[in-house]
C-alpha cells in the first residue's frame, strides 16, 4: 500500500504540474485573429446569430458564411463578451482577457484527459491508481507548442479553439456512454439520455468537423452492432432492428438526421463559392499533405512508432483483451481512412494548401492518442516484470521527450500585452505600434482605419477609456 500511495502522489504531482504549466502557456498566448468580428459580430457573423437553425437562409436562398455553426459562434461571442468583464472584479482588464482564454483552454484539456483516462482505465475517480496512470500516459501528448503543428488539439488561436477543440470534446462526451456500452457492457441509463439530448441539436450545428465525424462514427457503430447481432443467427431485418440497443434509436438516429440537415445547410455556405481548386486537384494534393503532416517533425512518427511497437507486443501476449485492442485498432483504421478520403470534399482554403492540417486531421489524432494510451496501459498490466521494466523505461523516456519539447511559450504574447498597455496609457487617438507586433491578428496592420473593429472590442473590454485606433510601423 505504501508503494501505491507513493506512486499515486508522484502521478498526481506530475499531472498537476503539467496542467499548471499548460495553463501558464495558455495565459501567455496571443489572441490572434477572428476576434473582433466574432465577439462583436460584423454583418456576416450576425446573420448566423440571427438564424440559429438556418431557416432564413434556406427560405431566402441567400448564402452567407458558416450557416450551420450557430452554437459555436454564439458560445464564442457570449463567452468573450461576458467572461473578461466578470473577471475584471478580480484583475485588470488586460489580464482578464488572457485569463478568459486560458480558462477555457485548460477546461478543454482537463476534459480531454479525463475522458481518455476514464475510458482507458474504466475508472472515473481521479484518485484511482489506474486512472492516474492512464492520465499520465496521455497528458504529455497534449501539445501546447512543441509538436503542436502535428498533434495539436487546442488551437493557438482562441477563436479556432472554439471551432475545433471544443465541439470535438463535446462529441467525445456524447459518444462515451455508447462506447462504454459496446466495450464493457455498461448500461446507458435514462438520466444519461436526458443529459445528452441537448447535444443532438448543439453538436451538428457547431464545429466544421462534427457532421462528418459523427456520420462516420454512427455508420461504424451500426456495422459493429450488425456484426454482433449476426452471431445470434437472427433471421430477418425486422428482428435485427428490434434487437438494436435503445440508445441507437434515442441518440444515434436523431444525431444522424440532424447531421444530414447540417450538411445540407452547409451547401449555403458562401465560403465554398468560387472554388479555385477543383475536387480532383484536391485529391491529388492529399498524398503530399499526408506525407508532410506525418514527417514534418519527430512527434507524430515517434507516436506511430510506439503504437507499432505496442501492436507487436500485444500480438505476442495472444490474450482475449489484446485481441480486443487489435480489433479496436482496425476500427480506428477504417474510421481514419474514410475520414481522410472525405477531407477534400470539405473545400479548399489557402491557409491549408495541402488539405491535411492539424485541425482537419484532429479526430484521427485523438484516436491515435487514445490507442497509444490504451495499448500502453494494457501492456503495463500484462507484461512480465522483466519486460515491464524495460518497456516502462522506454515509455517514460519517450513521454519525457514530448514534455521537454513542449516546455516553452511563456512570453508569446509579451508584445501584444505591451501594445494594449500602450493604447491604454496613450493620449493619442491613433497609436503607432512596432512592426510585427500583432494585436488580435495574424499580420501587421499598416492602415489604422482597418483597426476600427478591433479598437471597438478593446474599448468594450475597458482596456482603453475611449476608442483608440492603431497601426504597425513599416
C-alpha positions in Angstrom: 0.0 0.0 0.0 2.8 2.4 0.8 4.3 1.9 -2.7 0.9 2.5 -4.3 0.5 5.7 -2.2 3.9 7.0 -3.3 3.1 6.2 -6.9 -0.3 8.0 -6.7 1.4 11.0 -5.2 4.1 11.1 -7.9 1.5 10.8 -10.7 -0.8 13.4 -9.2 2.2 15.8 -8.8 3.2 15.2 -12.5 -0.4 15.7 -13.7 -1.0 18.9 -11.7 2.5 20.3 -12.6 1.9 19.6 -16.3 -1.6 21.2 -16.3 -0.3 24.2 -14.3 2.4 24.8 -16.9 -0.1 24.4 -19.7 -2.3 27.0 -18.0 0.6 29.4 -17.9 1.3 28.7 -21.6 -2.3 29.5 -22.4 -2.3 32.6 -20.3 0.8 33.9 -22.2 -0.6 33.0 -25.7 -1.6 35.7 -28.2 -5.2 36.1 -29.1 -4.6 36.0 -32.9 -7.4 36.8 -35.4 -11.1 36.4 -35.9 -11.8 38.0 -32.5 -13.3 41.4 -33.1 -15.6 40.3 -36.0 -16.9 37.3 -34.0 -17.1 38.7 -30.4 -18.7 42.0 -31.6 -20.3 40.4 -34.6 -19.9 42.0 -38.0 -22.8 41.8 -40.5 -21.7 38.3 -41.8 -21.5 36.7 -38.4 -24.7 38.5 -37.2 -26.5 36.6 -40.0 -25.5 33.3 -38.3 -26.5 34.7 -34.8 -29.9 35.8 -36.1 -30.6 32.5 -37.9 -29.7 29.6 -35.4 -31.2 26.8 -37.4 -30.7 28.2 -40.9 -34.4 28.5 -41.8 -34.0 32.0 -43.1 -31.0 31.2 -45.4 -32.9 28.2 -46.8 -36.1 30.2 -47.5 -34.3 33.1 -49.0 -31.6 31.2 -50.8 -29.1 33.9 -49.9 -25.7 32.4 -48.9 -23.6 33.6 -46.0 -20.6 32.3 -44.0 -21.0 29.2 -41.8 -24.8 28.9 -41.7 -24.6 25.6 -39.9 -22.3 26.7 -37.0 -24.6 28.8 -34.8 -23.8 27.3 -31.4 -20.1 27.7 -31.7 -20.4 31.2 -33.0 -22.8 32.1 -30.2 -20.7 30.4 -27.4 -17.5 32.2 -28.6 -19.3 35.5 -28.8 -21.1 35.3 -25.4 -18.1 33.9 -23.6 -15.8 36.7 -24.6 -18.4 39.4 -24.2 -19.1 38.4 -20.6 -16.2 36.5 -19.0 -13.5 39.2 -19.3 -15.8 41.8 -17.7 -16.7 39.3 -14.9 -13.0 38.6 -14.2 -12.3 42.3 -14.0 -13.7 42.1 -10.5 -10.5 40.1 -9.7 -7.9 41.5 -12.1 -7.1 44.3 -14.5 -8.8 44.5 -18.0 -5.8 43.2 -20.0 -5.2 40.2 -17.7 -8.9 39.4 -17.7 -8.9 38.8 -21.5 -5.9 36.4 -21.4 -7.2 34.8 -18.2 -10.6 34.1 -20.0 -8.7 32.4 -22.9 -6.6 30.4 -20.6 -9.5 29.2 -18.5 -11.5 27.8 -21.5 -8.4 26.1 -22.9 -7.4 24.4 -19.7 -11.0 23.2 -19.2 -10.9 21.6 -22.6 -7.6 20.0 -21.9 -8.7 18.6 -18.5 -11.9 17.2 -20.1 -9.9 15.6 -22.9 -7.5 13.9 -20.5 -10.3 12.9 -18.1 -12.4 11.3 -20.9 -9.4 9.4 -22.3 -8.2 8.3 -18.9 -11.6 7.1 -17.8 -12.2 5.2 -21.0 -8.7 3.6 -20.9 -8.7 2.7 -17.2 -12.5 2.0 -16.9 -12.4 4.2 -13.8 -13.9 7.6 -13.0 -12.2 8.5 -9.8 -9.3 10.9 -10.3 -7.6 9.3 -7.2 -7.7 5.7 -8.6 -4.2 4.5 -9.5 -5.2 3.1 -12.8 -6.9 6.3 -13.8 -3.8 8.3 -12.9 -1.6 6.0 -14.9 -3.9 6.4 -17.9 -3.9 10.2 -17.5 -0.2 10.3 -17.2 0.2 8.3 -20.4 -1.9 10.7 -22.5 -1.2 14.1 -20.9 2.3 14.6 -22.5 0.8 14.1 -26.0 -1.4 17.1 -25.5 1.0 19.7 -27.0 0.5 23.4 -26.5 3.6 24.3 -28.5 6.3 21.6 -29.1 4.8 19.2 -31.7 1.5 21.2 -31.7 1.6 21.7 -35.5 1.0 18.0 -36.0 -0.6 16.8 -32.7 -2.5 20.0 -31.8 -5.9 19.8 -30.0 -6.2 23.3 -28.6 -5.6 25.8 -31.3 -3.1 28.6 -30.5 -5.8 30.9 -31.8 -8.6 31.2 -29.2 -11.2 31.6 -31.9 -10.3 28.3 -33.5 -10.1 26.5 -30.2 -13.9 27.2 -30.0 -14.4 26.0 -33.6 -12.4 22.7 -33.4 -11.4 21.5 -30.0 -14.5 22.5 -28.0 -17.0 20.7 -30.3 -14.8 17.7 -30.6 -14.5 17.3 -26.8 -18.3 17.6 -26.5 -18.6 14.9 -29.2 -16.4 12.7 -27.0 -18.8 13.3 -24.1 -21.7 12.4 -26.4 -20.3 9.1 -27.6 -18.6 7.9 -24.4 -21.7 6.2 -22.9 -22.2 4.4 -26.1 -18.6 3.2 -26.3 -18.8 2.1 -22.7 -21.8 0.0 -23.5 -20.2 -1.6 -26.5 -16.8 -2.2 -24.9 -17.6 -3.1 -21.3 -21.4 -3.7 -21.4 -22.2 -0.7 -19.2 -25.9 0.2 -19.4 -26.8 3.6 -20.7 -29.1 5.0 -18.0 -32.2 7.1 -18.6 -30.7 10.2 -17.0 -27.8 9.9 -19.5 -30.3 10.2 -22.4 -31.8 13.3 -20.8 -28.3 14.9 -20.2 -27.2 14.2 -23.8 -30.4 15.2 -25.5 -29.3 18.9 -26.0 -26.2 17.8 -27.8 -28.3 16.2 -30.5 -29.0 19.8 -31.7 -25.9 21.6 -30.5 -23.2 19.4 -31.9 -24.3 19.1 -35.6 -24.7 22.9 -35.6 -21.3 23.6 -34.2 -17.8 23.0 -35.5 -17.0 22.2 -39.1 -15.8 18.7 -38.4 -18.7 17.4 -36.4 -21.3 16.3 -39.0 -18.8 14.2 -41.0 -17.1 12.7 -37.9 -20.5 11.9 -36.3 -21.7 10.3 -39.5 -18.7 8.1 -39.9 -18.8 7.0 -36.2 -22.6 6.2 -36.4 -22.0 4.2 -39.6 -19.3 2.2 -37.9 -21.2 1.7 -34.7 -24.2 0.4 -36.8 -21.9 -2.1 -38.6 -20.5 -3.2 -35.2 -23.9 -3.8 -33.8 -25.0 -5.7 -37.0 -21.9 -7.9 -36.8 -22.6 -8.7 -33.2 -26.3 -9.4 -33.8 -25.5 -11.7 -36.8 -23.7 -14.1 -34.4 -27.1 -14.9 -32.8 -28.5 -16.0 -36.2 -31.4 -13.7 -36.2 -33.2 -14.4 -39.5 -34.5 -11.1 -40.9 -34.1 -7.4 -40.9 -37.2 -6.7 -38.9 -36.0 -8.9 -36.0 -32.5 -7.4 -36.3 -33.8 -3.8 -36.0 -35.9 -4.9 -32.9 -32.7 -6.1 -31.3 -30.8 -2.9 -31.8 -30.0 -1.3 -28.4 -32.3 1.5 -27.3 -29.5 4.1 -27.4 -29.3 3.6 -31.2 -32.8 4.9 -31.7 -32.8 7.5 -28.9 -29.4 9.0 -29.7 -27.8 7.9 -32.9 -30.7 8.1 -35.3 -31.7 11.7 -34.3 -28.0 12.7 -34.4 -27.6 11.3 -37.9 -30.7 13.1 -39.1 -29.6 16.5 -37.6 -26.1 15.9 -39.1 -27.6 15.4 -42.5 -29.5 18.6 -42.1 -26.3 20.4 -41.1 -24.5 19.1 -44.2 -27.4 20.3 -46.3 -27.4 23.7 -44.6 -23.7 24.0 -45.3 -24.5 24.0 -49.0 -25.5 27.6 -48.4 -22.0 28.5 -47.1 -20.7 31.4 -49.0 -17.1 30.5 -48.2 -17.4 27.5 -50.5 -18.3 29.6 -53.5 -15.8 30.2 -56.3 -13.5 27.3 -55.5 -10.2 27.9 -57.4 -9.0 24.3 -56.8 -11.2 21.5 -58.2 -12.2 18.4 -56.3 -9.9 16.2 -58.4 -7.0 18.6 -57.8 -7.7 18.5 -54.1 -7.5 14.7 -54.1 -4.2 15.0 -56.0 -2.9 17.2 -53.1 -4.0 14.8 -50.4 -1.0 12.3 -50.6 1.6 15.2 -50.3 -0.5 16.6 -47.4 -0.4 13.3 -45.5 3.4 12.9 -46.2 4.2 16.4 -45.0 1.9 16.1 -42.0 3.5 12.8 -40.8 7.1 13.6 -41.5 7.3 17.3 -40.6 8.8 16.7 -37.2 9.6 13.9 -34.7 6.4 13.9 -32.7 4.0 12.1 -35.0 6.5 9.5 -36.3 7.5 8.8 -32.7 3.9 8.3 -31.7 3.3 6.0 -34.7 6.5 4.0 -33.9 5.3 3.5 -30.3 1.9 2.3 -31.4 3.6 -0.1 -33.8 5.8 -1.5 -31.0 2.7 -1.9 -28.8 0.9 -3.8 -31.6 3.9 -6.2 -31.9 4.0 -6.8 -28.2 0.2 -7.2 -27.9 0.2 -9.9 -30.6 2.9 -11.7 -28.5 0.6 -11.8 -25.5 -2.1 -13.6 -27.5 -4.9 -12.8 -25.0 -8.6 -12.0 -25.4 -8.1 -8.5 -24.1 -5.2 -8.0 -26.5 -7.2 -9.2 -29.4 -9.9 -6.7 -28.5 -7.4 -3.9 -28.7 -6.2 -5.1 -32.1 -9.8 -5.2 -33.2 -10.3 -1.6 -31.9 -7.3 -0.5 -33.9 -8.8 -2.0 -37.1 -12.0 0.1 -36.5 -9.8 3.2 -35.9 -8.0 2.4 -39.2 -11.3 2.2 -41.0 -12.6 5.4 -39.5 -9.3 7.2 -40.3 -9.3 6.0 -43.9 -12.9 7.1 -44.6 -12.4 10.4 -42.8 -9.2 11.3 -44.7 -10.8 10.3 -48.0 -13.6 12.7 -47.3 -11.4 15.6 -46.4 -11.0 17.0 -49.9 -14.8 17.3 -50.1 -14.7 19.9 -47.3 -13.4 22.5 -49.7 -10.1 24.3 -50.3 -8.6 27.0 -48.1 -5.4 28.9 -48.8 -4.3 28.6 -45.2 -4.2 24.8 -45.6 -3.0 24.3 -49.1 -2.4 20.6 -48.8 -5.8 19.8 -47.4 -4.4 18.0 -44.3 -3.5 20.1 -41.3 -3.5 19.7 -37.5 -7.1 21.0 -37.3 -8.7 19.0 -40.1 -6.9 15.8 -39.0 -7.7 16.3 -35.3 -10.2 13.4 -35.0 -7.6 11.0 -36.2 -5.0 12.5 -33.8 -7.4 11.9 -30.9 -8.0 8.3 -32.0 -4.2 7.7 -32.1 -3.6 9.2 -28.7 -6.4 7.0 -27.3 -5.0 3.8 -28.8 -1.5 4.6 -27.6 -2.8 5.2 -24.1 -5.0 2.1 -24.1 -2.4 -0.3 -25.6 0.4 1.0 -23.3 -1.8 0.7 -20.3 -2.7 -2.9 -21.3 1.0 -3.8 -21.7 2.0 -2.3 -18.4 -0.6 -4.6 -16.8 0.2 -7.7 -18.8 4.0 -7.9 -19.5 6.2 -9.9 -17.2 8.2 -8.0 -14.5 11.4 -8.1 -16.5 9.8 -6.9 -19.8 7.5 -4.4 -18.0 10.5 -2.6 -16.5 12.3 -2.2 -19.9 9.0 -1.2 -21.6 8.2 1.2 -18.8 11.6 2.9 -19.1 11.1 3.3 -22.8 7.7 4.9 -22.4 8.9 7.3 -19.7 11.8 8.4 -21.9 9.6 9.0 -24.9 6.9 10.8 -22.9 9.6 12.9 -21.2 10.7 14.0 -24.7 7.2 15.2 -25.5 7.1 17.1 -22.2 10.5 18.7 -22.7 9.9 19.7 -26.3 6.6 21.4 -25.1 8.3 23.4 -22.3 8.2 26.8 -24.0 5.8 29.7 -24.7 5.7 31.8 -21.5 6.4 35.0 -23.4 4.5 34.6 -26.7 2.1 37.5 -26.0 4.5 40.0 -24.5 4.3 42.3 -27.5 0.5 42.2 -27.7 0.2 42.9 -23.9 2.6 45.9 -24.3 0.6 47.1 -27.2 -2.6 47.0 -25.1 -0.8 48.9 -22.3 0.5 51.5 -24.7 -3.0 52.0 -26.1 -4.4 52.2 -22.6 -2.0 54.9 -21.5 -1.5 56.9 -24.7 -3.1 60.3 -25.1 -3.2 59.9 -28.9 -6.3 58.9 -30.8 -4.2 56.8 -33.2 -1.4 54.7 -31.7 1.7 53.5 -33.5 2.8 50.0 -32.7 6.1 48.3 -33.5 6.4 46.2 -36.7 5.4 42.5 -36.3 3.6 43.3 -33.0 0.2 41.7 -33.9 -2.8 42.7 -32.0 -5.7 40.2 -32.4 -4.4 39.5 -35.9 -2.0 37.2 -37.8 -0.2 40.0 -39.5 0.7 43.7 -39.4 -1.9 46.5 -39.8 -0.5 49.4 -41.7 -3.7 51.3 -42.3 -5.2 52.5 -39.0 -8.6 52.6 -40.5 -8.6 48.8 -40.6 -8.2 48.6 -36.9 -11.5 50.2 -36.1 -13.4 47.0 -35.1 -10.5 45.7 -33.0 -10.4 49.1 -31.3 -14.1 48.8 -30.5 -13.5 45.4 -28.9 -10.5 46.7 -26.9 -12.7 49.6 -25.7 -15.6 47.2 -24.9 -13.2 45.2 -22.7 -12.4 48.5 -20.9 -8.7 48.3 -21.8 -8.9 51.8 -23.3 -11.0 54.6 -21.8 -12.1 55.6 -25.3 -11.7 54.3 -28.9 -8.0 54.1 -29.9 -7.2 53.2 -33.4 -3.7 51.7 -34.1 -1.3 50.6 -36.8 2.1 48.9 -37.2 5.1 50.9 -38.3 6.5 49.8 -41.6 
